[in-house]
Amino acid sequence: MSDRTPTPENTAFATQAIHAGRDFVGETGAVTPPIWQSSTFEYGNPNGFDYTRSGNPNFRLLDQTVAALEGASFCTSFGSGVSAITAIVSTLKSGDLVVAEENIYGCTFRLFAQVFAKFGVQIAYLDFTDDESLAKLADLSPTLVWIESPTNPNLKIIDIQKAAEAAHAAGAPLLVDNTFASSYLQRPIELGADLSLLSLTKYTNGHSDALAGAVCTNSEKWQEKMIFAQKALGLQPSPFDCWLTQRGAKTEAIRMEQHSRNALAFASHLEENLPNQTVRYPFLPSHPQHEIAVAQMKAGSGIVTADFGLSLEHTLAFVESLKLFPKAESLGGVESLCCHPASMTHAAVPKEQREAVGISDSLVRFSVGIEAVEDLIADVEQAFASSQS
Ligand SMILES: Cc1ncc(COP(=O)(O)O)c(C=O)c1O
């Protein structure tokens, strides 16, 4: 493996996704890598593998692929997106302050509030779409700045370049959770971020059959810290999950094009045809940060949120009536899914705080898959009609 077939230079994303890291071929000529289902490696092997907690050929192949897709020099993969978050926060010490976008993923919020707070890592929240709020960043002297774009679930779009400039002016690195956008649609490192974090479980894998996470960076120092965290904290992925995720990544470009096309048609239909709704989708002109979305993303990705102004009871009845959108926490697979954030992904966030950032009881999040979009639209229509009766 050390005698690597280099990733073809100057090739497009779709080519890199298929060819990056093709250094497993060896003497067999296999065009698909095997799964190195081995916990341990014989001492003195030329690639320096010793024990799977600190490295495995399947991790290395996935790392090479994801780094190429993110346009980053380095990538370290982890057992899940939350493991990747844990790896980053494990580099902090008591008294350090993370300044985060106020609408972050519920489990990130919970990790800071219920786990890392006990170790003295502090967190403060700002609205990164608001210039007055962003101006407070430097006064807070953060150790690390943490954003998502689009955010989960409100789909706020943060200007990554502007956030990077503000973080650097405050003397802190910027981390972008790129899970909702995907590497195909948005490359945070090229926009000035120091760290791009992914739940590979979502769009990179794309088939809802494995868990993995990653941190990408151009910084050798951060890369060393990530490799250390992977082995010292036991945050490694499994070889099989890496294999599945790498297989999924091969079709990321074509899937993300279709997710985005479907989601735009779906969101436009909801906005134009259903009563009393607020639909959020970054590539709809009605989105408050539409111009930023169009400037920093290739397309709008597959997540649409809608608030139909229904009571909690009617909202839950609507979600239960959907036939092609199983109610599920995750997102980013080829199949459509639906989530009620207030009772599911963001149940860990206290109600007042949830409502303050716009996660009302009537908010519904759709992960729009790659099925025929007319079937998805017909399903929402019938669910809406039956929840009214
Ligand atoms: C934005 C975001 N970041 C991180 C994660 C965590 O990823 P995982 O479920 O792979 O641990 C999720 C999961 O939904 C997410 O939506």
Ligand as a Chemical Component Dictionary entry (heavy atoms), coordinates in Angstrom:
data_LIG
# 
_chem_comp.id                   LIG 
_chem_comp.type                 NON-POLYMER 
_chem_comp.pdbx_formal_charge   0 
_chem_comp.three_letter_code    LIG 
# 
loop_
_chem_comp_atom.comp_id 
_chem_comp_atom.atom_id 
_chem_comp_atom.alt_atom_id 
_chem_comp_atom.type_symbol 
_chem_comp_atom.charge 
_chem_comp_atom.model_Cartn_x 
_chem_comp_atom.model_Cartn_y 
_chem_comp_atom.model_Cartn_z 
_chem_comp_atom.pdbx_ordinal 
LIG C1 C1 C 0 -24.893 17.874 11.266 1  
LIG C2 C2 C 0 -24.549 16.571 11.906 2  
LIG N1 N1 N 0 -23.327 16.406 12.451 3  
LIG C3 C3 C 0 -22.973 15.252 13.058 4  
LIG C4 C4 C 0 -23.852 14.196 13.150 5  
LIG C5 C5 C 0 -23.451 12.947 13.894 6  
LIG O1 O1 O 0 -23.171 11.922 13.022 7  
LIG P1 P1 P 0 -23.296 10.358 13.418 8  
LIG O2 O2 O 0 -24.739 10.054 13.528 9  
LIG O3 O3 O 0 -22.598 9.681  12.286 10 
LIG O4 O4 O 0 -22.597 10.178 14.719 11 
LIG C6 C6 C 0 -25.132 14.323 12.583 12 
LIG C7 C7 C 0 -26.095 13.209 12.666 13 
LIG O5 O5 O 0 -27.253 13.345 12.318 14 
LIG C8 C8 C 0 -25.499 15.545 11.954 15 
LIG O6 O6 O 0 -26.717 15.731 11.428 16 
# 
loop_
_chem_comp_bond.comp_id 
_chem_comp_bond.atom_id_1 
_chem_comp_bond.atom_id_2 
_chem_comp_bond.value_order 
_chem_comp_bond.pdbx_ordinal 
LIG C1 C2 SING 1  
LIG C2 N1 SING 2  
LIG C2 C8 DOUB 3  
LIG N1 C3 DOUB 4  
LIG C3 C4 SING 5  
LIG C4 C5 SING 6  
LIG C4 C6 DOUB 7  
LIG C5 O1 SING 8  
LIG O1 P1 SING 9  
LIG P1 O2 DOUB 10 
LIG P1 O3 SING 11 
LIG P1 O4 SING 12 
LIG C6 C7 SING 13 
LIG C6 C8 SING 14 
LIG C7 O5 DOUB 15 
LIG C8 O6 SING 16 
# 
